[in-house]
């Protein structure tokens, strides 16, 4: 009797080795796929990569780690852990120093005693009570978002009609801005700014970002800000190593020119069959997952379509001018994370998001990785990263905000001038607000990223560093889907598809996309679906640790009710009337009321 043939191993191609790509590669390899990752650059991680220069190390993109449970979960699902892979997370304390133009500063911290002192300085004891209420709301946003958004796929508009989601949607405050929600709890303009600048992590103005995103402030204040020793790329390197152990093949410096599709037919049922490289080499696969920028991919790797045109017109996030400075000495006035806020707060965001320019007085972020990780710079020196949010690149098809015709990009966006303005403004602002002197003369080497370099190196459409915007009509079922609508076997993972941008969010997205691929191929999921790491103890639970439902009423409330009933009985007496079914209620004032 002939032995049955062993099923052919499924194959997958991942286009792009960003965080979503490397995590998806490892997940599919664990599920039994033969996976090959193609990356145009000679390094992995995409924006989550490093710049090295003469013993200095800079994080090119992300420099703070939020939502640590999502990182732990990714490794847990792959039968390992951050610790087992040699990744050491260091807690940043304080979270930030926030510097204002009037010489004042505010220290954000996970330390409740510190926060109490800082908040009461500006809004008194009632202000701290309101802060706790703000945390409660932000905590709700965080928990609901993780459960109902980050862990779920939104494959159609009907996905938003899930009862579990609909019942909670108003609790997420998606129709109010972060700024308007914060204004309910913080009554001074200073604290409203302190607790809303974080919307920049989504590449949005706090006056436009949905209130849901206060979850970012929550995770910073409740779970802390962390930094991986050796730079953020150590997370990516660990995922690459895990994937390689599972059989993933990485082909760096290998650009993909197009996705291969079956020929059109009468039923219009086309399927992705692999990719063609820029060298002309063609590689076949059962599924193709694109981790390259979504708008770029639709316009460059796939046949042109109305969807590609539509995506190009969608609102994009901001870009940045980023400086990477090797310093000849330590700069003790700066902590690990520093925020310098513009005086004209709202106007500065309008300049970025409505005019696509750099504000005359920008808000900006300064990271000193060597403050928490001495390996980021030679001994006795500092490495500094400055991120100045600016508008994304314009093109001739971009309409003016006043609706009158088209812009002339070169006349509107003079990047050489903007870079010069950004550098001089940053140096003078840091000096004026912190008292740091001779900062400019201490810079021994400078690297720069601009919207143009973000676009050229990473294929980011318009140089938008965080992909598509996260306005209400760009999230959930309105965000581009994780699977192509017309081509079978073609999927997406990354910042511009569901669930959204940011390293932890893309990690969550890799799980969503991987499970969709496996589900549609009828393959089992080799990790716990929808699982979530938490600090709750597992195994047998002692009696003292069992959770008990809170009684509907405490003994105090029961005593109050009994007392009320006694008082009512003393106020009224009821005497039966002989020979009838009626009785008489007699109050102690003598009035008579008949009852049946």
N, C-alpha and C positions, 0 to 999 in steps of 0.2 A: 504494500500500500504506500503510495507516494506521500511524502510529508507535505503538509500545507506550507505554502510560501510565506515567508515573513513579510508583513506589510511594509511597503516602501516608506522610508523616513520622509516626513514632510519637510519642505525647505522654505526658508523665509529670507528676504532681503530687507535690510534696514538702510534707508538713505539718510545719512547724517548721524554723527556720534555725539549729539548733545545729550543732556541728562536723560531726556525722555527716550532717546534712541538706545543708549547703553542699558538702561533699566529694562526696556522692552526686549532687547536682545537676550539678556540673561533670563528673563521670565520665559520666553518662548523656548530657549534652549533647555530649561528645566522641564518644560512640558514635552520635550522630545523632538523639537525641531532642529534641523541643521541650519544654523543662522550665519549669514555673512553681513557685516556692516561696512558700508562704503562711506568714506569721509573725504571731502575735498581738501581739507587742511592736513598738515602733518602732525596734528595733535587732536586729542579727544576733548570733549567737554563743551565745544562751542564757546559761547560767551563765558561759560563757567570754566575758564582756563587761566593760565598764569603767564606773566611776563617776568623774565629773569634778566638781570643786568649787573655784572660785577659784584655778585654776592647779595644783591637786593632782590626781593621777590614781591611781586604785586599781583593781587587778584584782578584779572582783567574785567570781570563783571561782578557777580554777587560776592559780598564780603561779610555778610552776617547770616547766620543760620537760624531760621524760625521754624515753628511747627516741628519740633524734633521727633515727635511720635511717628510722623509720616516717613522720616528717614529710617527710624528703627524698624518700622513695619516692612519697608522694602527689603531690608537685609534679612529680617525674620522669615519673610515669605520664601527667601532663597536659601533657607536652612543655615544661616550664619548670623553674624551680628557686626555692628560697627567695631566693637572691641576685638572680636576675633579677626577682623580684617586689618587691625592695627590703626584704626581711626580714633583719635583722641579728641573729644569735644571739650573746649575750654569755655567756661562761662564768663561773659563780659559784664563787669560790674564797675561803674554804673552802666545802664543801657546806652545812654547818650548824655552828653552835655549839650544843651540847646542855648545858643548865644543870640541875644537881641541887640538891636542897634543902640538902645539907650544905656548899654553897659551892664544890664542885668543878664542873668543866666538861670537856667532851670535844669535840674538833674533828674532824669527819668531813671527809675530803678525798680527792681522786683522787691526791694526791701520796703515793707509797709511803713515802718517807722520813718524812713527817709521820705517816702511819698507824703506821709501825713504832715511832716514839717514843711515840705516844699509847697504843698497845696494850701495849707492854712496860712502861709505867708501872704498869699494873694487873695484867697477867698474865705478865710476864717474857718471855724469848726464846721459850719454848715456846708462849706465847700468840700470838706473831706467826706462828709456823709453823701453828698451828691456824687463824688468820685466813686464811692463804693457802689452806688446805684448804676453808674455808667459801666463799671466793671461787670455788674450782674447782666446788663443788657448785652454787652460785648461778648460775655461768656456764652450767652444764649445764641448769639449769632455764630459763634465759633462751633459749638456743639451741633447745632442744626445744620450748618453748612457742611461739616464733615460727614454727617450721617446721610443727609438728603441730597447733597450736591456732589461733593468730591468722590463719594463712593458709588455714585449712580451714573449711568449713561443716559443721555437725553437724545435718543435716536430720532425723535419726531416731536411735533408740537403736542401730541397726545401724552408724551412723557411728563409734561408739566401738569397733567390732569390726575396724576397719581394721588389718591386720597391722602397718603402719608405726607406728600409734599404740599398739597393745597391747604391742608389744615394748619400748616406752619408758615406759609409764605408771608403773611402779614407780620409775623413775629420777626422776620428777617429785615423788615423796613427797606425793601428794594426801591421804593418810590420816593424815598427821602434821601438827601445827600448826607454824607458823613458829617459835613459841617453843621447842617441843621440839627442832626441828632445830638452832636456834641454840645450845641448851644443850649439844649434842654438841661444839661447837667453842669456845664461850666459857664459862669456868668461874666467872666472877664474875657476880653479879646485875647489877652496873653495866653490863657489856658486853652481857649478854643483853638489856637494855633498849635500849641504843644501837643494836643491830642488829635490833630487832623492831618499834620504834614505827612503821615505815613501812607496816605493815598498815592504818593509818588511811587511806591513800590509796585503799584498797578499801572503806573504811567498815566495817572489821571489827576485832575484837579479835585481837591476836597469839596469844591462847590458843585461838582458833577458826579463824583463817585458815589454809588449806592451806599446807603447807611450800613448795609450788611458788612462792609469791609472794615468796620471797627474791630472785627475779629483779629486783624493784624495787631492793633494796639493791645488787645487782650493777650494774645500769645506772647508778646514782648513782656508785658507786665506780670503775667501769671507763670509763664514757663521760661522766660528769660531769653536773652540773645546769646548765641553760642558761636564759637569760631573753631573750625577744624585745624588742629596743629599741622603745619606744613602747607596751609592754604586750602581754599575751598575745593580745589581740584582733587584733593586727597579722597573726597567722597566719590568723585567720578572714577579715579584710578582704582579704587576698591571695587566698584561695580564692574569695571572692565576685567579685573582679575577674576572675579567670581564668574563672569560670563565665559572667559577663556577656559576656566576649569570645567565648565559645562559644555565646552566645545565650540563656542562662538569664535568666528574668524574675523579679524579686523583688517581692512585694507585702507590704510591712510594714504593721503596724497593721491586719491583716486576719485575724480569727479564723475558724477552721473549726469549724462546728457539728456536722457529721456526715460520715461517708463514705457515698457513694451506692452502693447495691447493686442488682443485678437482683432481681426478685421471686422468692420461694421457688417451687420446682417439685418434681415428684415425685422427681427424682434428687438433689434438694438441692444442685445444682450452682450456686452463686451466684457472682457476679463483682463486683469493685469497678469502678464506672464513672466515678468522679469524686468530688467533694465538694460539700457545700452550706455556704456561708459563714454567719456569724452574721447577715448582712444579708438572707439568704434567696436570694442569688444562687447558681445551680448551675453548676458547671464540670465538663465531661467530660474524661476522660483514659483512655488505654489501661492505665496502671498507676498505682497510688497507693502512695507510700512514706511511712510515718509515722515522723517523727523526734521527735514529742512524747513525753512520758513514757509508757512502755508501759502501766503499770497504769491511768493516767488515760485513755489512749486506748481501751482495752478497755471501760472503764466509762462513757465519755462520748461517744465518737465512733462506736461500733459498737453493734449490738443487744446487750442484756444477755444474758449466757450463763453457763454453768457455768465456762467458762474465766476469764471476768472475775472471778467470785466467788473462784475458786481463786487467781488472781494476787493479789488483795487480801489473801489470808491468808498469802502467802509472806513469808519473812523479808526485811525491808528493811534497807538500810544506815543509818548514823546520820544525824543532821542536824547543824546547827551554829548557834551564835550567833557572828556575825562582826562585828567592830568595824572601822570605817574611820576613822582618826584623822588629821586635818591638824594637824601640829605647828608650833609657832611657832619652833622651833629644831632643830638636828640632835641626834640621840640617838646619840653615838659608841659607846656601850657595846653597841649592837646591830649585828650584821652583817646581810647580806641575808636569810638564813634562820636562824631561831632556834627551838629546841625546848626547852620547859620541861616536864620529866617529873615526874609525881606520885610522892611517896614510896610511897604505897599503890598500886602499879602495877596489879596484877591487880584489886583492888577498884574502882579508878577505871573500868576497862573494864566491869566487871560493872554498875556504876551506869548506864553509858551503854546497854549492849546488853541487859541483862536487866531493868532497872528503868525504862529510857527516861527517865532524869533527868540532871541535871548532877552530877558527883562533888563531894563537899565540898572536895576538893583536885584540880582537874582538871589533866590534861596539856593543853598548848596550843601552838599554832604562831604565831610572829610573823614577818611578812615586812616588810622595809623596801625597797621597790622603788627608792626614790631613792638607796639606797646603791650600786647598780650602774648605775642609769639616772637621771642627774640631772634628766631631763625630767619625772620623776614628781612633782616638787615645785618650788616657787619657790626661787630661790637662797638658800642659808643656812637651809633648812628641810627637814623630812623628812615623808614620807608613810608611815604605818604601817597594816598590815592584821593583825588578830588573829583567828585561827580557834580557837574553843573547841568541840570535839566534844561534842554532847549527844544524848540520845535523840530519836527521831523523834516526831511527833505520835501520840497515842493516839486511839482512837475508841471508842464504846460497845460495839462488837463485839469489842474486844480482850480476850482472856482474861488473867486474872492469871497470873503465873508459877507460883504455887502451885496453879493449877488450880481455885481456888475462885471460880467465878462471873466477873463482869465488873468492870472497873475503872470508876471515875468519873473521867474525864479531867481535869476542872477541879480535883478534889481532889488528884490525883496530880501534875499539871504546872502549877505556878503560874509562867507564863513571865515575868511582870513581876519576880517575886522572883528567878528564875533569871538574868535579864539583869543585875539589880543585883548579884547574887552573883558572876557571871562578871566583870563590870567591876572590882569592888573586888578580887577575887582576882588577876586579871591584873596590875593596877597594883601591888599590894603584893608579888606574887611577883617581877615584873621588878625592882622597886626592891631587894628583899632579896638577890636572887641576882647581879645585875649591878652594884649600887652606883649605879644611875641614880637621881637625886633629882629631885623636883618634876615627875614625869612628868605627873601629872594636870593641874597648872596650865599645862602647855605645850600642852594640847589646845585648839585654837581652833575645831575643828568635828568633829562625830561623825556618822557614818551607821551604821546597824545593819541586819543581816539576821538574821532569826530563822526557826525552822521554819515559822511561819505565813506569813512573807513569801516564803520559798522556794516554799511551796505556792501562794500567790496569784499571784505574778508569773510563775512558770515552770511552773505546773500539776504540780508534783512531788508524787506521792502520798505522804501523811504528812509532807511536807517533807523526805523522805529525799534528801540532796544527791547521792548516788551510785547511786541506783536500787535495784534488788534486791540482796540480799546475794550474796557470792561463795563461800558454803559449797559443799562438794563437790556436793550435790544441787541446786545453783543454777547450775552451770556445765556446759559441754560440751553433751551431748544433753539434759541436764535443764533447761538454761536455755531461756526462751521462744525459739521459732524465728524466723528472719528472714523467714519467709513464713507467712501465716495458714493454719491447718490446713483451714479450710472455704471460704474465699473466694478464688477465683482473682484474680490481678492485684493482690493486697494484700500489701505487704512492710513490714518494719520495720528501722530502723537506730537505734542509740543505746545508752545505758548499760545498759538492762535486757534487751536481747536479746544474742545471741551476736555477738562474743566477750566483751563486758563493758564495764566503765566506765573512765573516764579518757580524756583527749583523744587520745593516740596509739592507744589500743585502739579508740576509736570511728572513727578514721581507717582503721585496718585493717578494721573492720567495714563501712565504706562500700564498700571494695573487694570484700569477700565478698558483700554484698547486691547490688551493681551487677552482679557477674559472674553471680549467680543469676538476676537479671532478664533479662540478655542471653542467658544459656544457655537459659532456658525459652521465649524468643521466637525462638530460632534465629538470633540476631544475633551477629556476631563481636565479640570483645573487642579493643578498639583499643590495648591495652597488653599487656605481657608477663604472662601469667597466672602468679600465684604468684611474680612477680619480687621481688627484694630488692636495694636499694642496699647496697653495701658498699665497703670501702676497697681491695678487691683490684684490682690493675691489670688493665686490659683490653688486648686487642690482642696483638701478638707478644710472646713471652716469651723473654728471654735465657737462655742455658744455665745461668748462675749462679743464675737465679731459678726454675728448674723445681722442682716439688715431687717429692721422691723418697720412696718407701716406706721406712720404717725397717726395717733387717734384723731378722729374727726374733731373731738372737743377735749380740751384738757380738763382736769378736775376743777380748776378755777372756773372755767366756762360753765361746767355742769352746776357748780355751787351757785353761780349767778342766776342761772335759769330757775333753779329750785327756789331761790329767794324771791325771784320775780313772781313765780306762781303763788307762793305763800302770800305775798302782798296783794295780789289780785283777789285771792280768796277772802282776805280780810276786808277788802273794799266792797265786795258783793256777797250776798247770801242768797240761797235759792230755797224757797219753801213750797212744797207741793200743795196744790189746791185740791181739797178733798172732793172726790167724786168726779173728777175730770182728768183729762190727759194734759191739762195745762199746768204750769207752775208760774210762780211769780219771782222775778229777780228784784230784790230790794237792796238798794244802795244804802249806805249808812246816813245819807242825807235825807232818806225817806221817799225818794221818787220810786215809782213802780214801773217795771217793764215786764210784759208778758212774753213767754216763750213756749214753744211746743216741743 
